């Protein structure tokens, strides 16, 4: 569900997900696994087969689990799986179905536990809070009808959506409370040490600071739609060449979210955007505006503000982001400890 699905409070596994490096990093090599060698006189040990996850049934039942007597129902499980698929950009791979669906179910168990703990601590989420959250979701839709259709398309009713919203807001309030993830402080020497010990994380390739105006196209656009979009792009380009303000036209006409910022995309490193866009952007001189550039997203007009050679990002630019990254790591550790403690005291019944 593009706009309706809230992220679970704990990060749900996706298909090969990775932890994000601190902002400013463009590479993140995984640490090599520790290896051991057998002594010269010892025969190599036979590999121990790892038990896979318990198979999930082909037909998901109406109730998958109970947490302290509270049911985890099929509709919320299906909704969470769709959210994972949308973030991953594709359906659950058949060969990883059991692993991924088990991971989703475990995260729903965690979500229910956190919401229950929140209620036990008399943390409140009012009806007005719920209505306000749903109103913010609706802002992402062109009208009420589109919103209602999307809710129904996910197999949900408005009552289900409100119930889901309340539960997740309760869990989020608990997670943010001082005695769960509060009290985290990262001293400045730790930030400096992280920067010095991870130089490869802060290497950036050549990049350009660019803005663009996108006249978007739907997937499988018709010839007529392409013709109309190209004409709109050409009209916009003509206005720019006649002295029109690029940023103002981006705010008025661009179908990309960057239009709100006058089309500004910030610095784009090589290899981070589609080939036709990159080829033009990296040839433009600062201050220059491109012709019409076609990609699978539609028709772009690109303006380059500045070029920057490959570099190591200075500490001053990323120190704040490193600090946030390290703080987030500590919060995740504290949250994991809290969840493990809650699970050890809970009555959890897995029905699949």
KOLMI-600358 format. One record per residue (C-alpha): residue in three letters; y, z, x; chain; residue number from 0. Coordinates in nm, 2 decimals. Each point is the difference from the previous one (the first is absolute). Layout:
N
atom resn=ala&v=Y&w=Z&u=X&chain=A&resi=NUM $
...
This chain:
352
atom resn=unk&v=0.00&w=0.00&u=0.00&chain=A&resi=0 $
atom resn=unk&v=0.30&w=-0.13&u=0.20&chain=A&resi=1 $
atom resn=unk&v=0.26&w=0.24&u=-0.13&chain=A&resi=2 $
atom resn=unk&v=-0.19&w=0.27&u=-0.19&chain=A&resi=3 $
atom resn=unk&v=-0.25&w=0.12&u=0.26&chain=A&resi=4 $
atom resn=unk&v=0.12&w=0.30&u=0.18&chain=A&resi=5 $
atom resn=unk&v=-0.15&w=0.06&u=0.34&chain=A&resi=6 $
atom resn=unk&v=-0.24&w=0.28&u=0.01&chain=A&resi=7 $
atom resn=unk&v=0.14&w=0.31&u=0.17&chain=A&resi=8 $
atom resn=unk&v=-0.26&w=-0.03&u=0.27&chain=A&resi=9 $
atom resn=unk&v=-0.01&w=-0.35&u=0.15&chain=A&resi=10 $
atom resn=unk&v=-0.29&w=-0.19&u=-0.17&chain=A&resi=11 $
atom resn=unk&v=-0.21&w=-0.19&u=0.24&chain=A&resi=12 $
atom resn=unk&v=0.06&w=-0.37&u=0.01&chain=A&resi=13 $
atom resn=unk&v=-0.20&w=-0.28&u=0.16&chain=A&resi=14 $
atom resn=unk&v=0.03&w=0.08&u=0.36&chain=A&resi=15 $
atom resn=unk&v=0.32&w=0.21&u=-0.03&chain=A&resi=16 $
atom resn=unk&v=0.18&w=0.12&u=0.32&chain=A&resi=17 $
atom resn=unk&v=0.25&w=0.28&u=0.05&chain=A&resi=18 $
atom resn=unk&v=0.34&w=-0.14&u=0.05&chain=A&resi=19 $
atom resn=unk&v=0.16&w=0.04&u=0.34&chain=A&resi=20 $
atom resn=unk&v=0.35&w=0.14&u=0.02&chain=A&resi=21 $
atom resn=unk&v=0.27&w=-0.25&u=-0.10&chain=A&resi=22 $
atom resn=unk&v=0.11&w=-0.22&u=0.28&chain=A&resi=23 $
atom resn=unk&v=-0.36&w=-0.05&u=0.11&chain=A&resi=24 $
atom resn=unk&v=-0.15&w=-0.35&u=-0.02&chain=A&resi=25 $
atom resn=unk&v=-0.33&w=0.07&u=0.16&chain=A&resi=26 $
atom resn=unk&v=-0.25&w=0.28&u=-0.05&chain=A&resi=27 $
atom resn=unk&v=-0.31&w=-0.02&u=0.20&chain=A&resi=28 $
atom resn=unk&v=-0.28&w=0.22&u=-0.11&chain=A&resi=29 $
atom resn=unk&v=-0.12&w=0.26&u=0.25&chain=A&resi=30 $
atom resn=unk&v=-0.33&w=-0.11&u=0.15&chain=A&resi=31 $
atom resn=unk&v=-0.29&w=0.20&u=-0.13&chain=A&resi=32 $
atom resn=unk&v=-0.14&w=0.26&u=0.24&chain=A&resi=33 $
atom resn=unk&v=-0.32&w=-0.12&u=0.17&chain=A&resi=34 $
atom resn=unk&v=-0.28&w=0.19&u=0.16&chain=A&resi=35 $
atom resn=unk&v=-0.27&w=-0.13&u=0.24&chain=A&resi=36 $
atom resn=unk&v=-0.35&w=0.13&u=0.03&chain=A&resi=37 $
atom resn=unk&v=-0.10&w=0.14&u=0.33&chain=A&resi=38 $
atom resn=unk&v=-0.20&w=-0.23&u=0.24&chain=A&resi=39 $
atom resn=unk&v=-0.32&w=0.18&u=-0.07&chain=A&resi=40 $
atom resn=unk&v=0.03&w=0.02&u=-0.38&chain=A&resi=41 $
atom resn=unk&v=-0.10&w=-0.28&u=-0.23&chain=A&resi=42 $
atom resn=unk&v=0.27&w=-0.12&u=-0.24&chain=A&resi=43 $
atom resn=unk&v=-0.01&w=0.18&u=-0.33&chain=A&resi=44 $
atom resn=unk&v=-0.08&w=-0.20&u=-0.31&chain=A&resi=45 $
atom resn=unk&v=0.31&w=-0.05&u=-0.22&chain=A&resi=46 $
atom resn=unk&v=0.01&w=0.24&u=-0.30&chain=A&resi=47 $
atom resn=unk&v=0.05&w=-0.20&u=-0.32&chain=A&resi=48 $
atom resn=unk&v=0.30&w=0.11&u=-0.19&chain=A&resi=49 $
atom resn=unk&v=-0.05&w=0.08&u=-0.37&chain=A&resi=50 $
atom resn=unk&v=0.21&w=-0.22&u=-0.22&chain=A&resi=51 $
atom resn=unk&v=0.19&w=0.11&u=-0.30&chain=A&resi=52 $
atom resn=unk&v=-0.19&w=0.07&u=-0.32&chain=A&resi=53 $
atom resn=unk&v=-0.02&w=-0.32&u=-0.20&chain=A&resi=54 $
atom resn=unk&v=0.24&w=-0.03&u=-0.30&chain=A&resi=55 $
atom resn=unk&v=-0.16&w=-0.12&u=-0.32&chain=A&resi=56 $
atom resn=unk&v=0.07&w=-0.36&u=-0.11&chain=A&resi=57 $
atom resn=unk&v=0.14&w=0.13&u=-0.33&chain=A&resi=58 $
atom resn=unk&v=0.25&w=0.28&u=0.04&chain=A&resi=59 $
atom resn=unk&v=-0.06&w=0.27&u=-0.26&chain=A&resi=60 $
atom resn=unk&v=0.27&w=0.15&u=-0.23&chain=A&resi=61 $
atom resn=unk&v=0.01&w=0.32&u=0.21&chain=A&resi=62 $
atom resn=unk&v=-0.06&w=-0.02&u=0.38&chain=A&resi=63 $
atom resn=unk&v=0.05&w=0.36&u=0.10&chain=A&resi=64 $
atom resn=unk&v=0.13&w=0.34&u=-0.12&chain=A&resi=65 $
atom resn=unk&v=0.24&w=0.22&u=0.20&chain=A&resi=66 $
atom resn=unk&v=-0.01&w=0.36&u=-0.13&chain=A&resi=67 $
atom resn=unk&v=-0.11&w=-0.15&u=-0.33&chain=A&resi=68 $
atom resn=unk&v=0.27&w=-0.26&u=-0.01&chain=A&resi=69 $
atom resn=unk&v=-0.13&w=-0.36&u=-0.04&chain=A&resi=70 $
atom resn=unk&v=0.08&w=-0.29&u=0.23&chain=A&resi=71 $
atom resn=unk&v=-0.02&w=-0.29&u=-0.24&chain=A&resi=72 $
atom resn=unk&v=-0.08&w=-0.36&u=0.05&chain=A&resi=73 $
atom resn=unk&v=0.35&w=-0.12&u=-0.10&chain=A&resi=74 $
atom resn=unk&v=0.17&w=0.19&u=0.28&chain=A&resi=75 $
atom resn=unk&v=-0.26&w=-0.10&u=0.25&chain=A&resi=76 $
atom resn=unk&v=0.04&w=-0.37&u=-0.09&chain=A&resi=77 $
atom resn=unk&v=0.37&w=0.04&u=0.03&chain=A&resi=78 $
atom resn=unk&v=-0.02&w=0.16&u=0.34&chain=A&resi=79 $
atom resn=unk&v=-0.24&w=-0.28&u=0.12&chain=A&resi=80 $
atom resn=unk&v=0.24&w=-0.27&u=-0.12&chain=A&resi=81 $
atom resn=unk&v=0.28&w=0.18&u=0.19&chain=A&resi=82 $
atom resn=unk&v=-0.21&w=-0.01&u=0.32&chain=A&resi=83 $
atom resn=unk&v=-0.08&w=-0.37&u=-0.05&chain=A&resi=84 $
atom resn=unk&v=0.37&w=-0.09&u=-0.05&chain=A&resi=85 $
atom resn=unk&v=0.10&w=0.18&u=0.31&chain=A&resi=86 $
atom resn=unk&v=-0.28&w=-0.16&u=0.20&chain=A&resi=87 $
atom resn=unk&v=0.08&w=-0.35&u=-0.15&chain=A&resi=88 $
atom resn=unk&v=-0.34&w=-0.07&u=-0.13&chain=A&resi=89 $
atom resn=unk&v=-0.31&w=0.13&u=-0.19&chain=A&resi=90 $
atom resn=unk&v=-0.23&w=0.26&u=0.14&chain=A&resi=91 $
atom resn=unk&v=-0.24&w=-0.17&u=0.25&chain=A&resi=92 $
atom resn=unk&v=-0.36&w=0.01&u=-0.13&chain=A&resi=93 $
atom resn=unk&v=-0.13&w=0.13&u=0.33&chain=A&resi=94 $
atom resn=unk&v=0.24&w=0.29&u=-0.01&chain=A&resi=95 $
atom resn=unk&v=-0.01&w=0.08&u=-0.38&chain=A&resi=96 $
atom resn=unk&v=-0.19&w=0.33&u=0.03&chain=A&resi=97 $
atom resn=unk&v=0.22&w=0.12&u=0.28&chain=A&resi=98 $
atom resn=unk&v=0.33&w=-0.09&u=-0.16&chain=A&resi=99 $
atom resn=unk&v=-0.08&w=0.11&u=-0.35&chain=A&resi=100 $
atom resn=unk&v=-0.13&w=0.33&u=0.13&chain=A&resi=101 $
atom resn=unk&v=0.32&w=0.04&u=0.19&chain=A&resi=102 $
atom resn=unk&v=0.21&w=-0.06&u=-0.32&chain=A&resi=103 $
atom resn=unk&v=-0.21&w=0.25&u=-0.19&chain=A&resi=104 $
atom resn=unk&v=0.04&w=0.26&u=0.27&chain=A&resi=105 $
atom resn=unk&v=0.38&w=-0.05&u=-0.01&chain=A&resi=106 $
atom resn=unk&v=0.00&w=0.04&u=-0.38&chain=A&resi=107 $
atom resn=unk&v=-0.19&w=0.33&u=0.04&chain=A&resi=108 $
atom resn=unk&v=0.27&w=0.11&u=0.25&chain=A&resi=109 $
atom resn=unk&v=0.28&w=-0.11&u=-0.24&chain=A&resi=110 $
atom resn=unk&v=-0.15&w=0.20&u=-0.29&chain=A&resi=111 $
atom resn=unk&v=-0.04&w=0.30&u=0.23&chain=A&resi=112 $
atom resn=unk&v=0.36&w=-0.01&u=0.11&chain=A&resi=113 $
atom resn=unk&v=0.13&w=-0.04&u=-0.36&chain=A&resi=114 $
atom resn=unk&v=-0.22&w=0.30&u=-0.10&chain=A&resi=115 $
atom resn=unk&v=0.13&w=0.21&u=0.29&chain=A&resi=116 $
atom resn=unk&v=0.35&w=-0.10&u=-0.09&chain=A&resi=117 $
atom resn=unk&v=-0.04&w=0.12&u=-0.36&chain=A&resi=118 $
atom resn=unk&v=-0.16&w=0.32&u=0.13&chain=A&resi=119 $
atom resn=unk&v=0.32&w=0.07&u=0.20&chain=A&resi=120 $
atom resn=unk&v=0.21&w=-0.06&u=-0.31&chain=A&resi=121 $
atom resn=unk&v=0.16&w=-0.32&u=0.14&chain=A&resi=122 $
atom resn=unk&v=0.14&w=-0.19&u=-0.29&chain=A&resi=123 $
atom resn=unk&v=0.05&w=-0.36&u=-0.09&chain=A&resi=124 $
atom resn=unk&v=0.20&w=-0.04&u=-0.32&chain=A&resi=125 $
atom resn=unk&v=-0.03&w=-0.28&u=-0.26&chain=A&resi=126 $
atom resn=unk&v=0.35&w=-0.10&u=0.11&chain=A&resi=127 $
atom resn=unk&v=-0.13&w=-0.04&u=0.36&chain=A&resi=128 $
atom resn=unk&v=-0.28&w=-0.22&u=-0.13&chain=A&resi=129 $
atom resn=unk&v=0.23&w=-0.21&u=-0.21&chain=A&resi=130 $
atom resn=unk&v=0.24&w=-0.04&u=0.29&chain=A&resi=131 $
atom resn=unk&v=-0.28&w=-0.12&u=0.23&chain=A&resi=132 $
atom resn=unk&v=-0.12&w=-0.25&u=-0.25&chain=A&resi=133 $
atom resn=unk&v=0.35&w=-0.12&u=-0.06&chain=A&resi=134 $
atom resn=unk&v=0.03&w=-0.07&u=0.38&chain=A&resi=135 $
atom resn=unk&v=-0.32&w=-0.20&u=-0.01&chain=A&resi=136 $
atom resn=unk&v=0.13&w=-0.21&u=-0.29&chain=A&resi=137 $
atom resn=unk&v=0.30&w=-0.10&u=0.20&chain=A&resi=138 $
atom resn=unk&v=-0.24&w=-0.23&u=0.20&chain=A&resi=139 $
atom resn=unk&v=-0.08&w=-0.20&u=-0.31&chain=A&resi=140 $
atom resn=unk&v=0.22&w=-0.26&u=-0.16&chain=A&resi=141 $
atom resn=unk&v=-0.04&w=0.16&u=-0.35&chain=A&resi=142 $
atom resn=unk&v=-0.20&w=0.25&u=-0.20&chain=A&resi=143 $
atom resn=unk&v=-0.25&w=-0.25&u=-0.11&chain=A&resi=144 $
atom resn=unk&v=-0.10&w=-0.09&u=0.36&chain=A&resi=145 $
atom resn=unk&v=-0.04&w=0.37&u=0.08&chain=A&resi=146 $
atom resn=unk&v=-0.22&w=0.06&u=-0.31&chain=A&resi=147 $
atom resn=unk&v=-0.22&w=-0.30&u=0.08&chain=A&resi=148 $
atom resn=unk&v=-0.05&w=0.12&u=0.36&chain=A&resi=149 $
atom resn=unk&v=-0.10&w=0.35&u=-0.12&chain=A&resi=150 $
atom resn=unk&v=-0.26&w=-0.16&u=-0.24&chain=A&resi=151 $
atom resn=unk&v=-0.12&w=-0.24&u=0.27&chain=A&resi=152 $
atom resn=unk&v=-0.10&w=0.30&u=0.20&chain=A&resi=153 $
atom resn=unk&v=-0.21&w=0.14&u=-0.28&chain=A&resi=154 $
atom resn=unk&v=0.24&w=0.28&u=-0.07&chain=A&resi=155 $
atom resn=unk&v=0.20&w=0.14&u=-0.29&chain=A&resi=156 $
atom resn=unk&v=0.34&w=0.16&u=0.03&chain=A&resi=157 $
atom resn=unk&v=-0.16&w=0.34&u=-0.05&chain=A&resi=158 $
atom resn=unk&v=-0.23&w=-0.08&u=0.30&chain=A&resi=159 $
atom resn=unk&v=0.29&w=-0.10&u=0.21&chain=A&resi=160 $
atom resn=unk&v=0.19&w=0.31&u=-0.09&chain=A&resi=161 $
atom resn=unk&v=-0.30&w=0.22&u=0.08&chain=A&resi=162 $
atom resn=unk&v=-0.05&w=-0.18&u=0.34&chain=A&resi=163 $
atom resn=unk&v=0.37&w=0.03&u=0.08&chain=A&resi=164 $
atom resn=unk&v=0.01&w=0.38&u=-0.08&chain=A&resi=165 $
atom resn=unk&v=-0.31&w=0.06&u=0.22&chain=A&resi=166 $
atom resn=unk&v=0.13&w=-0.19&u=0.29&chain=A&resi=167 $
atom resn=unk&v=0.35&w=0.16&u=-0.02&chain=A&resi=168 $
atom resn=unk&v=-0.17&w=0.35&u=-0.01&chain=A&resi=169 $
atom resn=unk&v=-0.20&w=-0.08&u=0.31&chain=A&resi=170 $
atom resn=unk&v=0.30&w=-0.14&u=0.18&chain=A&resi=171 $
atom resn=unk&v=0.21&w=0.31&u=-0.07&chain=A&resi=172 $
atom resn=unk&v=-0.28&w=0.21&u=0.14&chain=A&resi=173 $
atom resn=unk&v=-0.04&w=-0.21&u=0.31&chain=A&resi=174 $
atom resn=unk&v=0.37&w=0.03&u=0.07&chain=A&resi=175 $
atom resn=unk&v=0.01&w=0.38&u=-0.05&chain=A&resi=176 $
atom resn=unk&v=0.08&w=0.21&u=0.31&chain=A&resi=177 $
atom resn=unk&v=-0.34&w=0.17&u=0.01&chain=A&resi=178 $
atom resn=unk&v=-0.20&w=-0.33&u=0.00&chain=A&resi=179 $
atom resn=unk&v=0.18&w=-0.24&u=0.24&chain=A&resi=180 $
atom resn=unk&v=0.32&w=0.19&u=0.07&chain=A&resi=181 $
atom resn=unk&v=0.10&w=0.17&u=0.32&chain=A&resi=182 $
atom resn=unk&v=-0.07&w=-0.30&u=0.22&chain=A&resi=183 $
atom resn=unk&v=0.22&w=-0.03&u=0.30&chain=A&resi=184 $
atom resn=unk&v=-0.04&w=-0.24&u=0.29&chain=A&resi=185 $
atom resn=unk&v=0.20&w=0.11&u=0.32&chain=A&resi=186 $
atom resn=unk&v=0.20&w=-0.26&u=0.18&chain=A&resi=187 $
atom resn=unk&v=-0.22&w=0.02&u=0.32&chain=A&resi=188 $
atom resn=unk&v=-0.30&w=-0.11&u=-0.21&chain=A&resi=189 $
atom resn=unk&v=0.20&w=-0.30&u=-0.12&chain=A&resi=190 $
atom resn=unk&v=0.10&w=-0.10&u=0.35&chain=A&resi=191 $
atom resn=unk&v=-0.36&w=0.05&u=0.12&chain=A&resi=192 $
atom resn=unk&v=-0.13&w=-0.23&u=-0.27&chain=A&resi=193 $
atom resn=unk&v=0.24&w=-0.27&u=0.10&chain=A&resi=194 $
atom resn=unk&v=-0.09&w=0.02&u=0.37&chain=A&resi=195 $
atom resn=unk&v=-0.37&w=0.02&u=-0.06&chain=A&resi=196 $
atom resn=unk&v=-0.01&w=-0.30&u=-0.24&chain=A&resi=197 $
atom resn=unk&v=0.21&w=-0.28&u=0.16&chain=A&resi=198 $
atom resn=unk&v=-0.20&w=-0.28&u=-0.16&chain=A&resi=199 $
atom resn=unk&v=0.09&w=0.12&u=-0.35&chain=A&resi=200 $
atom resn=unk&v=0.37&w=-0.08&u=0.07&chain=A&resi=201 $
atom resn=unk&v=-0.03&w=-0.35&u=0.14&chain=A&resi=202 $
atom resn=unk&v=0.16&w=-0.27&u=-0.22&chain=A&resi=203 $
atom resn=unk&v=-0.03&w=-0.37&u=0.04&chain=A&resi=204 $
atom resn=unk&v=0.30&w=-0.24&u=-0.03&chain=A&resi=205 $
atom resn=unk&v=0.17&w=0.05&u=-0.33&chain=A&resi=206 $
atom resn=unk&v=0.29&w=-0.13&u=-0.21&chain=A&resi=207 $
atom resn=unk&v=0.22&w=0.18&u=-0.25&chain=A&resi=208 $
atom resn=unk&v=0.00&w=-0.23&u=-0.30&chain=A&resi=209 $
atom resn=unk&v=0.10&w=-0.02&u=-0.36&chain=A&resi=210 $
atom resn=unk&v=-0.14&w=-0.23&u=-0.26&chain=A&resi=211 $
atom resn=unk&v=0.04&w=-0.12&u=-0.36&chain=A&resi=212 $
atom resn=unk&v=-0.32&w=-0.07&u=-0.18&chain=A&resi=213 $
atom resn=unk&v=-0.04&w=-0.22&u=-0.30&chain=A&resi=214 $
atom resn=unk&v=-0.34&w=0.11&u=-0.09&chain=A&resi=215 $
atom resn=unk&v=-0.30&w=-0.19&u=-0.14&chain=A&resi=216 $
atom resn=unk&v=-0.30&w=0.13&u=-0.20&chain=A&resi=217 $
atom resn=unk&v=-0.35&w=-0.06&u=0.13&chain=A&resi=218 $
atom resn=unk&v=-0.13&w=-0.34&u=-0.10&chain=A&resi=219 $
atom resn=unk&v=0.35&w=-0.11&u=-0.09&chain=A&resi=220 $
atom resn=unk&v=0.03&w=-0.33&u=-0.18&chain=A&resi=221 $
atom resn=unk&v=0.18&w=-0.30&u=0.14&chain=A&resi=222 $
atom resn=unk&v=0.28&w=0.06&u=-0.25&chain=A&resi=223 $
atom resn=unk&v=0.04&w=0.37&u=0.11&chain=A&resi=224 $
atom resn=unk&v=0.01&w=-0.11&u=0.36&chain=A&resi=225 $
atom resn=unk&v=0.26&w=-0.27&u=-0.08&chain=A&resi=226 $
atom resn=unk&v=0.22&w=0.25&u=-0.18&chain=A&resi=227 $
atom resn=unk&v=-0.03&w=0.27&u=0.27&chain=A&resi=228 $
atom resn=unk&v=0.09&w=-0.25&u=0.28&chain=A&resi=229 $
atom resn=unk&v=0.30&w=-0.11&u=-0.20&chain=A&resi=230 $
atom resn=unk&v=0.11&w=0.36&u=-0.04&chain=A&resi=231 $
atom resn=unk&v=-0.04&w=0.05&u=0.38&chain=A&resi=232 $
atom resn=unk&v=0.19&w=-0.31&u=0.08&chain=A&resi=233 $
atom resn=unk&v=0.29&w=0.11&u=-0.23&chain=A&resi=234 $
atom resn=unk&v=0.00&w=0.33&u=0.18&chain=A&resi=235 $
atom resn=unk&v=0.01&w=-0.16&u=0.34&chain=A&resi=236 $
atom resn=unk&v=0.28&w=-0.23&u=-0.11&chain=A&resi=237 $
atom resn=unk&v=0.21&w=0.30&u=-0.10&chain=A&resi=238 $
atom resn=unk&v=-0.07&w=0.17&u=0.34&chain=A&resi=239 $
atom resn=unk&v=0.11&w=-0.31&u=0.19&chain=A&resi=240 $
atom resn=unk&v=0.31&w=-0.01&u=-0.21&chain=A&resi=241 $
atom resn=unk&v=0.09&w=0.35&u=0.12&chain=A&resi=242 $
atom resn=unk&v=-0.18&w=0.21&u=-0.25&chain=A&resi=243 $
atom resn=unk&v=-0.09&w=0.36&u=0.10&chain=A&resi=244 $
atom resn=unk&v=-0.37&w=0.01&u=0.10&chain=A&resi=245 $
atom resn=unk&v=-0.05&w=0.36&u=-0.08&chain=A&resi=246 $
atom resn=unk&v=0.17&w=-0.03&u=-0.34&chain=A&resi=247 $
atom resn=unk&v=-0.22&w=-0.30&u=-0.09&chain=A&resi=248 $
atom resn=unk&v=-0.31&w=0.18&u=0.11&chain=A&resi=249 $
atom resn=unk&v=0.08&w=0.29&u=-0.23&chain=A&resi=250 $
atom resn=unk&v=0.07&w=-0.24&u=-0.28&chain=A&resi=251 $
atom resn=unk&v=-0.29&w=-0.25&u=0.04&chain=A&resi=252 $
atom resn=unk&v=-0.27&w=0.12&u=0.23&chain=A&resi=253 $
atom resn=unk&v=-0.34&w=0.08&u=-0.15&chain=A&resi=254 $
atom resn=unk&v=-0.09&w=0.22&u=0.29&chain=A&resi=255 $
atom resn=unk&v=0.06&w=0.38&u=0.00&chain=A&resi=256 $
atom resn=unk&v=0.22&w=-0.05&u=0.31&chain=A&resi=257 $
atom resn=unk&v=0.25&w=-0.16&u=-0.23&chain=A&resi=258 $
atom resn=unk&v=0.13&w=0.34&u=-0.09&chain=A&resi=259 $
atom resn=unk&v=0.11&w=0.04&u=0.36&chain=A&resi=260 $
atom resn=unk&v=0.15&w=-0.34&u=0.03&chain=A&resi=261 $
atom resn=unk&v=-0.32&w=-0.16&u=0.11&chain=A&resi=262 $
atom resn=unk&v=-0.02&w=0.21&u=0.32&chain=A&resi=263 $
atom resn=unk&v=-0.35&w=0.02&u=0.14&chain=A&resi=264 $
atom resn=unk&v=0.09&w=0.20&u=0.31&chain=A&resi=265 $
atom resn=unk&v=-0.17&w=-0.10&u=0.33&chain=A&resi=266 $
atom resn=unk&v=-0.31&w=-0.21&u=-0.04&chain=A&resi=267 $
atom resn=unk&v=-0.24&w=0.00&u=0.30&chain=A&resi=268 $
atom resn=unk&v=-0.19&w=-0.31&u=0.08&chain=A&resi=269 $
atom resn=unk&v=-0.33&w=-0.02&u=-0.18&chain=A&resi=270 $
atom resn=unk&v=0.12&w=0.21&u=-0.30&chain=A&resi=271 $
atom resn=unk&v=0.08&w=-0.27&u=-0.25&chain=A&resi=272 $
atom resn=unk&v=-0.14&w=-0.33&u=-0.13&chain=A&resi=273 $
atom resn=unk&v=0.00&w=-0.29&u=0.25&chain=A&resi=274 $
atom resn=unk&v=0.26&w=-0.24&u=-0.17&chain=A&resi=275 $
atom resn=unk&v=0.25&w=0.29&u=-0.03&chain=A&resi=276 $
atom resn=unk&v=-0.06&w=0.12&u=0.36&chain=A&resi=277 $
atom resn=unk&v=0.03&w=-0.35&u=0.15&chain=A&resi=278 $
atom resn=unk&v=0.34&w=-0.05&u=-0.15&chain=A&resi=279 $
atom resn=unk&v=0.14&w=0.35&u=0.05&chain=A&resi=280 $
atom resn=unk&v=-0.08&w=0.01&u=0.37&chain=A&resi=281 $
atom resn=unk&v=0.17&w=-0.34&u=0.06&chain=A&resi=282 $
atom resn=unk&v=0.32&w=0.09&u=-0.17&chain=A&resi=283 $
atom resn=unk&v=0.30&w=0.12&u=0.21&chain=A&resi=284 $
atom resn=unk&v=0.18&w=0.32&u=-0.11&chain=A&resi=285 $
atom resn=unk&v=0.23&w=-0.07&u=-0.29&chain=A&resi=286 $
atom resn=unk&v=-0.18&w=-0.32&u=-0.10&chain=A&resi=287 $
atom resn=unk&v=-0.15&w=-0.07&u=-0.34&chain=A&resi=288 $
atom resn=unk&v=-0.31&w=-0.21&u=-0.05&chain=A&resi=289 $
atom resn=unk&v=-0.07&w=-0.27&u=-0.24&chain=A&resi=290 $
atom resn=unk&v=-0.26&w=0.05&u=-0.28&chain=A&resi=291 $
atom resn=unk&v=-0.32&w=0.15&u=0.14&chain=A&resi=292 $
atom resn=unk&v=-0.31&w=-0.02&u=-0.22&chain=A&resi=293 $
atom resn=unk&v=-0.28&w=0.26&u=0.01&chain=A&resi=294 $
atom resn=unk&v=-0.27&w=0.11&u=-0.24&chain=A&resi=295 $
atom resn=unk&v=0.26&w=0.25&u=-0.14&chain=A&resi=296 $
atom resn=unk&v=0.26&w=-0.27&u=-0.09&chain=A&resi=297 $
atom resn=unk&v=0.31&w=-0.15&u=0.16&chain=A&resi=298 $
atom resn=unk&v=0.19&w=0.20&u=0.25&chain=A&resi=299 $
atom resn=unk&v=0.35&w=-0.03&u=0.16&chain=A&resi=300 $
atom resn=unk&v=0.01&w=0.20&u=0.32&chain=A&resi=301 $
atom resn=unk&v=0.29&w=0.14&u=0.20&chain=A&resi=302 $
atom resn=unk&v=-0.04&w=0.15&u=0.34&chain=A&resi=303 $
atom resn=unk&v=0.23&w=0.27&u=0.12&chain=A&resi=304 $
atom resn=unk&v=-0.14&w=0.10&u=0.34&chain=A&resi=305 $
atom resn=unk&v=-0.28&w=-0.08&u=0.24&chain=A&resi=306 $
atom resn=unk&v=-0.17&w=0.27&u=0.20&chain=A&resi=307 $
atom resn=unk&v=-0.24&w=-0.05&u=0.30&chain=A&resi=308 $
atom resn=unk&v=-0.33&w=0.18&u=0.03&chain=A&resi=309 $
atom resn=unk&v=0.06&w=0.37&u=0.08&chain=A&resi=310 $
atom resn=unk&v=-0.12&w=0.35&u=0.00&chain=A&resi=311 $
atom resn=unk&v=0.18&w=0.18&u=-0.28&chain=A&resi=312 $
atom resn=unk&v=0.24&w=0.27&u=0.15&chain=A&resi=313 $
atom resn=unk&v=-0.09&w=0.36&u=-0.07&chain=A&resi=314 $
atom resn=unk&v=0.33&w=0.06&u=-0.18&chain=A&resi=315 $
atom resn=unk&v=-0.09&w=-0.26&u=-0.26&chain=A&resi=316 $
atom resn=unk&v=-0.34&w=0.15&u=-0.09&chain=A&resi=317 $
atom resn=unk&v=0.02&w=0.37&u=0.07&chain=A&resi=318 $
atom resn=unk&v=0.07&w=0.09&u=-0.36&chain=A&resi=319 $
atom resn=unk&v=-0.28&w=-0.22&u=-0.12&chain=A&resi=320 $
atom resn=unk&v=-0.24&w=0.15&u=0.25&chain=A&resi=321 $
atom resn=unk&v=0.09&w=0.35&u=-0.12&chain=A&resi=322 $
atom resn=unk&v=-0.07&w=-0.10&u=-0.36&chain=A&resi=323 $
atom resn=unk&v=-0.33&w=-0.16&u=0.10&chain=A&resi=324 $
atom resn=unk&v=-0.11&w=0.32&u=0.19&chain=A&resi=325 $
atom resn=unk&v=0.11&w=0.22&u=-0.29&chain=A&resi=326 $
atom resn=unk&v=-0.19&w=-0.22&u=-0.24&chain=A&resi=327 $
atom resn=unk&v=-0.31&w=0.04&u=0.21&chain=A&resi=328 $
atom resn=unk&v=0.03&w=0.38&u=-0.01&chain=A&resi=329 $
atom resn=unk&v=0.06&w=0.00&u=-0.38&chain=A&resi=330 $
atom resn=unk&v=-0.31&w=-0.21&u=-0.05&chain=A&resi=331 $
atom resn=unk&v=-0.21&w=0.24&u=0.21&chain=A&resi=332 $
atom resn=unk&v=0.14&w=0.30&u=-0.20&chain=A&resi=333 $
atom resn=unk&v=-0.07&w=-0.18&u=-0.33&chain=A&resi=334 $
atom resn=unk&v=-0.36&w=-0.09&u=0.11&chain=A&resi=335 $
atom resn=unk&v=-0.06&w=0.37&u=0.08&chain=A&resi=336 $
atom resn=unk&v=0.14&w=0.10&u=-0.34&chain=A&resi=337 $
atom resn=unk&v=-0.22&w=-0.26&u=-0.18&chain=A&resi=338 $
atom resn=unk&v=-0.31&w=0.11&u=0.18&chain=A&resi=339 $
atom resn=unk&v=0.07&w=0.36&u=-0.10&chain=A&resi=340 $
atom resn=unk&v=0.05&w=-0.09&u=-0.36&chain=A&resi=341 $
atom resn=unk&v=-0.32&w=-0.21&u=-0.01&chain=A&resi=342 $
atom resn=unk&v=-0.20&w=0.29&u=0.15&chain=A&resi=343 $
atom resn=unk&v=0.11&w=0.22&u=-0.30&chain=A&resi=344 $
atom resn=unk&v=-0.03&w=-0.26&u=-0.27&chain=A&resi=345 $
atom resn=unk&v=-0.30&w=-0.10&u=-0.22&chain=A&resi=346 $
atom resn=unk&v=-0.03&w=-0.37&u=0.05&chain=A&resi=347 $
atom resn=unk&v=-0.27&w=-0.19&u=-0.19&chain=A&resi=348 $
atom resn=unk&v=-0.07&w=-0.36&u=0.11&chain=A&resi=349 $
atom resn=unk&v=-0.16&w=-0.19&u=-0.28&chain=A&resi=350 $
atom resn=unk&v=-0.05&w=-0.33&u=0.18&chain=A&resi=351 $
